[in-house]
Amino acid sequence: MKRILFVLSGHAVMGGGKPAGCYFPEMVHPYFVMTQRGVEVDYTTPGENGPALTGTDFQDPALVALLSDTRSFDRIMAAPQPDAIDADKYDAVFYTGGHGGMFDFPDNKDLISISEHVFSKGGLVTAMCHGPAGLINLKAPSGEYLIKGLEVTGYSRAEEIFYNTLLDIPFVLETGLTDHGAVYSCYGVNQGYVVNSGQVITGQNPMSSQLVAVAIADAMGA
């Protein structure tokens, strides 16, 4: 059975006291794609107090279904720290979305080690929305930044402006990606968009959650 590690932010609040954390819908929809395709899903979080979930929408049947599944939801909330993860077990890493990832993904040494190991053995390193913040400091086996020369996407500057969050984040994601050599592109605000660069697959925003999950599952051969 194929196995994927979902990375969930534990950083609950950004500037202005606005909620950050893991944007729950961007975890829920990929979760159901994976389980329906027979992929085993595990979790990790750099948050000392576990994952910080935001964006609960009780009009979303998928979200309600996962919240109602006590065993599955308890596994999410009990997500271990990255230093407890055995990277050898995974065919893919998936950095979930949510503004919190801008704060606790990029510099976490254990997350970096996990992703670099999975990539080096031919696995996938994937992300969506703000999750690509976790890709910024990864290094390829060559020593170059892993994203150098690769086409990627992620939450755009235009979307930060549209939702009035530009001044509440530590850096602009598309700038962070391009500063380390990525070829960044995006589509319209709230328009689903996925970029597949082989071992690195990224989605732009919440509207991309289903699309990016399908692309990842396809690439895993699931």
Buried (B, 14 or more C-beta within 10 A) or exposed (E): EBBBBBBBBBBBBBEEEBBBBBBBBBBBBBBBBBEEBEBBBBBBBBBEEBBBBBBEEEEBEBBBEBBEEEEBEEEBEEBEBBEEBEBEEBBBBBBBBBBBBBBBBBEBEBBBBBBBBBBBEEBBBBBBBBBBBBBBBBBBEEEEBBBEEBBBBBBBBEBBEEBEBBEBBEEBBBEBBBEBEBBBBBBEBEEBBBBBBEBBBBBBBBBBBBBBBBBBBEBBEB
